[in-house]
Amino acid sequence: MTKLEELTALLVNEINDFNKGVEKLKKISEQISATKIKMDVSEYKSIIEVHQKQMAIHKDTLERFESRFNAKIEQAEIYPTWAVVVFIVCVLLTMVSISMLLYK
């Protein structure tokens, strides 16, 4: 009978320990669910603001380059006007000379 009493006492102790563990887990679970995590994004905001300023500067630079490039393209001439006139006059004189030589 003593062994049975020892086993019963041991089981009662184990059950009490188990119940205490469950109570501790319940308290921890309640604390975890009650805890709210706050995110500090102030550092990220400052980094993003600096990046936005840099991007705005780059955008302005690109827009100025594009406007200068477009202005240069609009003003560009492939050949100067005087060179085209001289070429046409030379071609006409050559044709006239050849036709005069052929019909003589």
Contacts in CASP RR format, 6 or more apart in sequence:
PFRMAT RR
TARGET T0000
AUTHOR 0000-0000-0000
METHOD contacts of the structure
MODEL  1
MTKLEELTALLVNEINDFNKGVEKLKKISEQISATKIKMDVSEYKSIIEV
HQKQMAIHKDTLERFESRFNAKIEQAEIYPTWAVVVFIVCVLLTMVSISM
LLYK
END
